[in-house]
Amino acid sequence: MAKILLLIAVTVLVVWLFRSMGRKSDAIPPPKAKGVEDMVRCQRCGVHLPRSEAIMSGGRFYCSEQHRLQDKSGR
């Protein structure tokens, strides 16, 4: 009878150890998100892009140099 109780105790201990190791891997924090950036709209084609990637001219935003030049010539 003592052998059976010892076997049950060892089995419970092994199961508990595996479960506790599984919780540690789940507890890894997700990667931090990059900073949020304002989006602007191209005056020529209407596409939205991050402000840092936009070209600003005369208070207007453009997605490319070509669209900036086309908007100047189209006035």
C-alpha positions in Angstrom: 0.0 0.0 0.0 2.9 2.4 0.8 4.3 1.8 -2.7 1.0 2.8 -4.3 0.8 6.0 -2.2 4.4 6.9 -3.1 3.7 6.3 -6.8 0.6 8.5 -6.6 2.6 11.3 -4.8 5.4 11.2 -7.4 2.9 11.3 -10.3 1.1 14.3 -8.7 4.5 16.0 -8.2 5.5 15.4 -11.9 2.2 16.7 -13.2 2.4 19.8 -11.0 6.0 20.5 -12.2 5.0 20.3 -15.8 2.0 22.6 -15.3 4.1 25.2 -13.4 6.7 25.2 -16.3 3.9 25.7 -18.8 2.6 28.8 -16.9 6.0 30.4 -16.9 6.2 30.2 -20.7 2.7 31.8 -21.0 3.8 34.6 -18.7 6.3 36.1 -21.2 5.1 39.6 -21.9 4.1 40.5 -25.4 6.6 42.7 -27.4 6.1 46.4 -26.8 4.3 48.3 -29.6 6.1 51.0 -31.4 5.0 54.6 -30.7 1.8 55.7 -32.2 2.2 58.2 -35.1 -0.2 60.6 -36.7 -1.5 59.7 -40.2 -1.9 62.3 -42.9 -3.6 62.3 -46.3 -1.9 62.9 -49.6 -3.5 66.0 -51.3 -3.0 64.5 -54.8 -4.1 60.8 -54.5 -5.8 60.7 -51.0 -3.6 57.8 -49.7 -3.0 57.9 -45.9 0.6 57.6 -44.6 2.5 58.2 -41.4 3.5 61.9 -41.0 7.2 61.0 -40.8 7.0 59.5 -44.3 5.0 62.3 -45.9 6.4 65.3 -47.8 5.1 68.6 -46.6 4.9 71.6 -48.9 2.8 74.8 -48.4 1.0 73.2 -45.4 -0.1 70.2 -47.5 1.1 66.6 -47.3 2.1 64.4 -50.2 3.0 60.7 -50.5 5.8 61.3 -53.0 7.8 64.1 -54.6 6.1 63.3 -57.9 2.6 64.1 -56.4 4.0 67.3 -54.9 5.2 68.5 -58.2 2.0 67.4 -60.0 -0.2 69.3 -57.5 2.0 72.4 -58.1 1.7 72.2 -61.9 -2.1 71.4 -61.7 -3.1 74.6 -60.0 
